[in-house]
Amino acid sequence: MANLTHLTLSNGVRMPSLGFGCAFGSWNPEDKSTFFGFEPEQAWAAVPAALRAGYRHLDCALIYGTHRIVGISLGQEFAAGRLKRNEVFVTTKVFHPPVPVGLNHIGKTLDMLNPEIQKDLKGRVLHDFERCLDELNLGYVDLLLMHWPGVFHTKDGALNRALRRQCWAAFEEIYNSGRARAIGVSNFLVRHLEELLEDATVAPMVNQIEISPYYSQPSVVELCQRKGIAVVSWGPFGSGSTGVLKDPVVQEIARQHGKDAGQVILRWVLQQGFGALPKSSNEARIKGNLDVFDFQLTPEEMARLTGLHCGKSSVATSSDSVA
């Protein structure tokens, strides 16, 4: 079995295959018992716990509101001599359309339909990236991603392609400056990738997409593998809303290996050659999600887990709504 602890991107950059997701909150509008939206305050305990557990890949985004907490947490580790900057892999994302749970009025999202923004979209992307660096208190990031492929709920494919082209021009400028060691995309479907590959000078190195046993996106994965684009799974546990952690097949395989359901799912992701971004605010689970390198799923077990695919996503707004 190949070394599953790291992925090597197309430009040679090595990325820890397991990263810690730094988005916290509740996004289920049907659950009236909890606050609906981002809750970055949870990161104050969770991010230091992740670093203590051994995570060396932190997955951030401008919209998450946790950049400052991540930056301060890392700064404390740097100051104490427990970590060096080159021992940590930091991912962030920009280019997220406005959403009800976002801090839209202060620019944490990007209103791509605003004519004033469209006049200099590239400039706005450069501005948002520099804001990320400022909030993180870092000179560079290891990976910069385009968070979504365009405007939600639109059929104007030409507009979204033009917006992506301008955003990617900014990304290429950032990459060539050395302020992002790698660049990529997130939530891109086949059509979005094919168009960007035609328009880009520098091909994307990563596509971060929702992947779980219930939602495996085989056509997107096939294209990424053919084009040398690393696949990273967000929401491998169905963001706690799809029921995949309680699936009888997952539970049975977990019992056979003396592992929990989450560890089995992460191992399934890693054995396909993908990265994964488990997220938790519980310190025991944070530690446990790293304990996936001491067992191996059989080909039959891998096939059973892959066979659970039923197209069940954990989000209401998917990439299908972006032309």
N, C-alpha and C positions, 0 to 999 in steps of 0.2 A: 504494500500500500504506500503510495506517495506521501511525502510530508504534507500534512493537511494544516499545519499551523500558520502558513503564509501563502499568499497568492503573489505571483510575479506578474505585474502589469506589462502591457505591450512595449512600454518604454524602459523596462528594466527595474522600475520601482517595486520594492517588496512591501506588501501590505499585510498586516496581521489578519488572518481569515475571520476571526471572531472580533467584532467591535461592540462597544457598548452604546446603545441608542440613548440619546440625550433629549428626547421629546417626552414630556410628562404631562398627564392630564387625562380627561375623559372626553371622548368624542362620540358618545352614544346619546343622541337627542331623546331617545325613548326612556332613558333612565333618569327619572326625576329626583332620585335620591342623592345624586351627586352633582357637583358643579360641572357645567358643560363648557369645556374649553381647555386651553393650555394652563398648566400649573407648574411653572418653572421653579417654584419654591421647593418642590420635591427633590430637585437636583442637588441642593445643599448637602444632603446626607448621602444621596445615591452616587454621585460622581466620586467623592472621596472613597466610598466603599468599593466602587469598581476599581479604582486605582490600587487600593489595598489588596484586592483579590487577585490582581495581576493583569487586568485589561490594559492594553497599550494601544488601543485603537478606539477613539471617541468619535461618534457620529453626531454632528451638529447641523443646524440650519438657522438662517437668520430669523425665520418665523417662530422657532421654538422658544426663543427668549432665554436661553440658557448659556449663551456665549460667555457672559461675564462670570457666571459661576464656574464654568469649565476653565476659563482663563485664570481665575483666582485659585482654583484647586490645583491646577498645574503649577502656577507660580509658587505656591507653598511647597510643592514637591521639589521644584528646581532650587528654591532658596535653602531648603534643608539638605540638599545634596542627595536626595533619594532617587531623583530622576534627572536625566539630561534631555534637552529638546529632541535630539536625534533618536531617542529611545521611545518616542511617542508619535503615533500616527493620528493626525487630526483631519477629519473630513468636515466640510461645511457645504451648504447649499444656498443658492439665491434663485430668483426667478419663480416665485410662487404667486399665483393669482390671488386676488382678495377672497377671503372666506369669512363667514360670520365669527369664527373663533380666533381670527388673526387680529393683530394690532395694526389695522390697515391705515389708520389716519396718521400714524407716525412713520410709515414707510417700511414696515416689516414685510409687507407684501408688495406686489408690483401690479398696478392697474394698467395692463397692457393696451386697454381700449382708450385710455386717456390720450387725446391728440397731442397734448404738450409732452407727454412721455414718449410718444411715438416719434416725435421730432428728433430725439437723441436717445434712443433706447440703449445703444451701446454705452453712452456716457452714464446712464442711470445704473447699468449693470456694474460698471467700474466703480461707481460711487458705493453701491451696495456691498461689493466685495471689500472695499477699503473699510467700510463700516464693520464688516465681520472681523477683519484683522484688528481693528481698534477695540472692539468689544472683547475679543479673545486675548488681547495683549500679546499677540504673536507677530513676528515679522513675515511669516509665510504659513500656508497650510499645505498639508501633504496631498489633499485631494479636494478639488472644487467641482461641484455637480450642479447642473441645471435641474432645478427641483421638479418642474413639470414641463411638458412639451408645449404649453401654450395656454390659451384662454379656455376655461371650462365652458361646456354647453354651447359650443359654436360649431357651425358647419363650414366656416370660412377657412378652408385648408390653405389657401394662398396666403392669407394674412398670418396664420400661425407659422407657416414655413418662413415667411419674411421675418417674423419676430425671432424665431429660433436662429435664423442666420445672423441677425444682428447681435444676439446674445452670445453666440458662439465666436463671433469676431472678437468680442471683449474677452472671452475665455482664452482664446489663442494668444491675445496680447498679454494677458496675465501669465499664461504658461511660459511664453517666451521670455518674460521678465524674470522668471524664477520664483515668483511669489506664490505659485501653486506648482508642486512637484508633479502633479498629474491632474487631468481634467476628464470629466465624464458627464453622464446624464442620469436622470432618475425618472422612473415611471414612463419610459419610452416604449411604445409598441413597435411592431415591424415597420409600419408605414413611416413613423417618425424617424426611426433609425435610418431607413433607406434614403430618405430625403436629406438628412443631415450628412450622411456619408458622401452624398453627391456634392453637397455645398461646402464641406469642411476642407481645410488644408491639413489640419491635425485631426486625426480620427479620435473619437472618444475612447477612453481606456477602460471605462467602467459603465455599466448600466445597473443602477440600484433599483430593483423592482420588488413588488410583493410576491413572495414565493412561500407557500406552505403546502403540506400534503393535499389540502383541499383546493389549492389555487396555484398550479405549477407553471403556467404560461409556456408550454412547450415550444410554440412557434417563435416566440421572442428569444428563448434560450438557444434554440437551434441557430438563429441568425447571429446572435452574439458569439457563439462558439465558432462559427464559420469565419467571422470577421476578426477574431482575436480580441473581443471585448469581454472583460471579466464581468461575471454576474455576481451581484451581492443581493442577498435576500433581506428585505425588511418585512416585519410582521410574520416571522416564521411560525409563531404560535397563534396566528389569526387574531393578533391584538386582543386576545382574551374574549373575542365576541363570536367566533365561528363554531366553537365547541370542539375544535380539532384535538385539543389536549385531552379530552375525555373520550375520544374515539376508541372503540373496543380493540381495533387492530393496533393502534398506537400503544394502548395500555398493555395489551398482551405481549408485544415485543419488548416493552419496557420491563415487564416482570421477568422475562426470559434472560435479560441481561443485568438485572439488578440495578436498573437505572430508572429515572423518572421520565414522564412523557416528553418533557421539554428537551431533555438530553438526547433522547432518541430522535426527535425531529431535527435537532441541530446536527447530529451525526449524519442523518439522511441528507441534509443540505451540503455538508462538507464533503461527503463521499462523492457527490456529483461534481466536485471541483469548484463550488461556489463559496463566497463569503457569506456571513450571516451576522445580523445585528439584533441579538436578544436584548430585551429591555425589562428591567424590574426595578422596583424601589425597595424590595426586600433583600437584606444583605445575604441571607442564607441562599436565596435563589440566584442572586448575583454571582456568588461563588460557585454554586452548583452548575451554572450554565457554562463554566469553563472546563468542567470535568467530563470532557467528551473525547479525549484522546487515548483512552486506555481500553477501548473496545471497538469492535468492528461489526457492522451489519452485513449479513450474508446477502448474496445476490437475490435470493428469494424474498428476504425481508425488505430489501430496497424496492423490489418490484411490487410488493404488497402495499408499501407506503405510497409509492408513485401512483398506484391504481386507485387511491382514494380521491384523486382529482375529480372535483365536481363543479368547478367554476365558482366556488363560494368565496367571495372577497370579504375583507373586513372593513371596507370603506364604502360609503354611499356614492361618492364621486370618484369615478375611475378614469383611467387614461382613455377609455373608449369615448368619453364625452369631449375629447380634444381632437378636432379634425386635423 
